[in-house]
């Protein structure tokens, strides 16, 4: 985000999602180009007429162009099928006419379905042998497929540009104690206001793809434990996102919270498994629950005690009781900037909400 206005009491930042607009324009243009230029009808039509030499006409028609070629039937000596194999091992096939002057492709495109090409060969061979047969027509029309394929690209491009490509404006007013997030798009605008005193910090959230690619987005961390992302999507460029988070944090005298990837470390996984096994096999879950409850009573602001108490309630399937305890533990860990613990509790809460 770019700072477009700043004073001692007010700051305004704006994000123009150029990469989404460019991505949408490229996809839309590619889809329309495929639909308009790639749709073709290939026709191989033969006719025997007593008043004229028997000929075959090879034609290809697009939306804005066409070409034709006439081939005498007596020049056709036979047919064959050429096969092609791509890098993934998949085969495609093409019909070939053997003529006095060389090979001719009456349907100049590769067909994935071999039986279709074989049927064309049978029809041509039968026509060449049966001199009583007056006409032959073979046609390959890809217009429906190309229109659907190109249309899908165009729709995706428009959806990205219009639905996701919104201008985001963040306005902070210290005098009013208010932070406003506004979205401006072609289909409408929206605005949400937050009290600055309810904001605990600003963080950069990270998403890691299956191939290891990393993308980021800026988010507010509220005292309630809720995350308020500035955008619904992640984008590249950690440094720019971190600069935005630092700028807002400094302006509001907050700490910029370092966000880590949501995947827990092996140590955390082992610790969680160990807790479950300990509860499951010692048979002392109820005893542990009473001790943990007393620990929370003695020190209600102890984040770890609340977490252990809520975790035990969850394990005992007392989900209604576990939820508020875990939510409180989450808030306390946020105050202590224990991001990994917050993420563990988020996972528990997601599982818990599915069970309620």
URNORZI-V37726 format. One record per residue. N is the residue number from 1. RES is the residue in one small letter. PHI is phi in degrees with one decimal (* if undefined). OMEGA is omega in whole degrees, 0 to 359 (NA if undefined). Layout:
n=(N N)
res=(RES RES)
phi=(PHI PHI)
omega=(OMEGA OMEGA)
This chain:
n=(1 2 3 4 5 6 7 8 9 10 11 12 13 14 15 16 17 18 19 20 21 22 23 24 25 26 27 28 29 30 31 32 33 34 35 36 37 38 39 40 41 42 43 44 45 46 47 48 49 50 51 52 53 54 55 56 57 58 59 60 61 62 63 64 65 66 67 68 69 70 71 72 73 74 75 76 77 78 79 80 81 82 83 84 85 86 87 88 89 90 91 92 93 94 95 96 97 98 99 100 101 102 103 104 105 106 107 108 109 110 111 112 113 114 115 116 117 118 119 120 121 122 123 124 125 126 127 128 129 130 131 132 133 134 135 136 137 138 139 140 141 142 143 144 145 146 147 148 149 150 151 152 153 154 155 156 157 158 159 160 161 162 163 164 165 166 167 168 169 170 171 172 173 174 175 176 177 178 179 180 181 182 183 184 185 186 187 188 189 190 191 192 193 194 195 196 197 198 199 200 201 202 203 204 205 206 207 208 209 210 211 212 213 214 215 216 217 218 219 220 221 222 223 224 225 226 227 228 229 230 231 232 233 234 235 236 237 238 239 240 241 242 243 244 245 246 247 248 249 250 251 252 253 254 255 256 257 258 259 260 261 262 263 264 265 266 267 268 269 270 271 272 273 274 275 276 277 278 279 280 281 282 283 284 285 286 287 288 289 290 291 292 293 294 295 296 297 298 299 300 301 302 303 304 305 306 307 308 309 310 311 312 313 314 315 316 317 318 319 320 321 322 323 324 325 326 327 328 329 330 331 332 333 334 335 336 337 338 339 340 341 342 343 344 345 346 347 348 349 350 351 352 353 354 355 356)
res=(x x x x x x x x x x x x x x x x x x x x x x x x x x x x x x x x x x x x x x x x x x x x x x x x x x x x x x x x x x x x x x x x x x x x x x x x x x x x x x x x x x x x x x x x x x x x x x x x x x x x x x x x x x x x x x x x x x x x x x x x x x x x x x x x x x x x x x x x x x x x x x x x x x x x x x x x x x x x x x x x x x x x x x x x x x x x x x x x x x x x x x x x x x x x x x x x x x x x x x x x x x x x x x x x x x x x x x x x x x x x x x x x x x x x x x x x x x x x x x x x x x x x x x x x x x x x x x x x x x x x x x x x x x x x x x x x x x x x x x x x x x x x x x x x x x x x x x x x x x x x x x x x x x x x x x x x x x x x x x x x x x x x x x x x x x x x x x x x x x x x x x x x x x x x x x x x x x x x)
phi=(* -110.5 -76.5 -108.2 -159.6 -153.1 -138.0 -69.0 -119.9 -136.5 -146.5 -126.7 -119.3 -137.0 -119.0 -106.3 -78.4 -58.2 -65.7 -70.8 -64.7 -67.0 -59.1 -63.7 -65.3 -64.5 -63.9 -64.6 -63.6 -63.9 -63.4 -66.5 -63.7 -62.8 -65.5 -83.9 -101.2 -90.0 -75.3 -142.3 -123.4 -101.8 -131.1 -122.4 -122.5 -118.8 -146.2 -104.4 -139.2 -64.2 -92.0 -151.5 -61.3 -70.4 -137.7 -122.3 -114.9 -103.8 -136.9 -131.6 -125.5 -112.4 -68.1 -121.7 -157.4 -162.2 -144.4 -138.9 -147.4 -107.1 -129.3 -62.2 -62.4 -70.0 -87.7 -83.5 -98.7 169.3 -135.9 -153.8 -124.6 -93.6 -114.4 -133.3 -123.2 -86.7 -64.5 -93.4 86.5 -87.8 -100.3 -136.3 -136.5 -138.3 -77.4 -127.8 -97.5 -95.6 -121.7 -65.0 -103.3 128.8 -85.9 -131.0 -102.3 -69.2 -118.3 -76.8 -152.6 -85.9 -112.4 -76.4 -93.3 -64.0 -63.2 -62.1 -66.2 -62.8 -63.6 -62.3 -60.4 -61.7 -63.7 -68.4 -60.4 -66.2 -65.0 -66.1 -82.1 -91.2 -71.6 -82.3 -74.3 -85.5 -136.4 -145.5 -136.5 -124.5 -139.5 -125.7 -117.1 -100.9 -62.0 -62.9 -62.2 -66.8 -62.6 -66.9 -64.5 -65.0 -62.8 -62.9 -59.3 -63.7 -65.4 -61.0 -61.1 -66.1 -62.8 -64.0 -68.6 -88.7 -79.7 -97.6 -79.7 -96.8 -78.1 -106.0 -122.8 -111.1 -117.0 -116.7 -122.9 -67.2 -62.5 -85.5 64.6 -138.8 -116.9 -117.3 -108.8 -122.9 -120.1 -121.1 -141.3 -65.6 -95.3 140.1 -119.8 -143.7 -149.5 -130.8 -113.1 -133.3 -79.4 -63.3 -70.2 -88.9 -94.5 -84.4 -174.5 -126.5 -135.1 -112.3 -82.0 -121.0 -122.8 -115.7 -76.7 -63.3 -96.0 93.2 -70.5 -116.2 -132.5 -141.8 -155.7 -87.7 -144.1 -82.8 -109.7 -85.4 -61.9 -74.6 97.4 -79.3 -100.8 -117.3 -73.2 -73.5 -132.1 -79.1 -117.1 -104.8 -142.2 -76.3 96.4 -61.7 -60.5 -64.6 -65.4 -66.8 -62.9 -63.0 -61.5 -66.1 -64.5 -65.9 -62.1 -65.1 -66.1 -96.7 58.0 -111.7 -89.3 -83.2 -84.0 -77.5 -96.0 -114.7 -62.0 -70.0 -70.9 -71.3 -73.5 -62.5 -65.3 -68.2 -61.7 -63.0 -63.9 -65.1 -62.6 -63.4 -61.9 -65.0 -62.3 -61.3 -70.1 -73.5 -103.8 -85.5 68.0 -116.1 -60.2 -64.4 -62.9 -61.9 -61.1 -64.1 -67.0 -67.6 -61.7 -66.9 -64.4 -69.5 -63.6 -68.5 -141.8 -64.8 -96.6 -83.3 -62.3 -66.5 -64.5 -62.2 -63.5 -65.1 -66.4 -64.9 -63.0 -66.9 -60.3 -62.9 -62.1 -83.4 65.0 -97.6 -66.4 -62.4 -76.6 -69.9 -58.8 -64.7 -69.0 -66.4 -64.1 -66.3 -60.3 -61.6 -60.7 -67.0 -67.9 -63.8 -61.1 -91.5 59.9 -94.9 -63.8 -63.3 -65.3 -60.5 -67.1 -62.2 -67.0 -56.8 -64.1 -64.6 -66.3 -62.7 -65.8 -65.3 -63.5 -70.9 -90.1 -78.2)
omega=(182 177 181 178 179 174 182 183 183 175 178 177 181 176 172 187 183 184 176 178 179 178 180 180 179 180 181 179 179 180 179 179 179 182 185 185 184 181 184 173 178 183 173 185 180 180 171 183 183 183 182 178 178 183 172 180 177 182 175 182 172 180 186 183 176 173 184 176 179 182 177 182 184 176 181 182 181 181 174 179 174 179 181 180 181 184 180 178 180 182 169 190 179 178 181 172 176 182 179 183 179 182 179 178 182 174 190 176 179 182 182 183 185 183 178 180 178 178 177 179 180 181 181 180 179 180 180 182 183 183 177 179 188 186 175 179 174 185 174 184 182 189 182 180 183 178 179 181 179 178 179 178 182 180 178 179 179 180 179 184 186 185 183 185 180 175 181 179 177 179 181 179 181 181 179 184 189 172 182 174 181 177 180 180 181 184 179 181 177 183 179 183 179 175 182 180 178 182 179 182 179 183 173 179 183 175 181 180 180 180 177 178 184 175 192 170 180 180 171 173 184 177 179 184 181 175 178 180 178 179 178 184 175 177 183 177 181 186 180 179 181 177 177 180 180 182 180 181 179 181 181 181 178 174 175 187 179 181 178 181 187 181 181 178 179 179 179 177 180 180 180 179 180 178 181 180 180 179 187 189 177 180 184 183 181 178 179 182 181 180 181 177 179 178 178 178 181 182 186 180 178 184 183 179 177 180 182 179 179 179 180 175 179 181 179 177 175 193 181 179 184 188 181 180 179 178 177 178 179 180 181 179 176 178 180 178 176 188 182 178 178 180 176 180 176 179 178 181 177 178 181 181 178 183 182 NA)
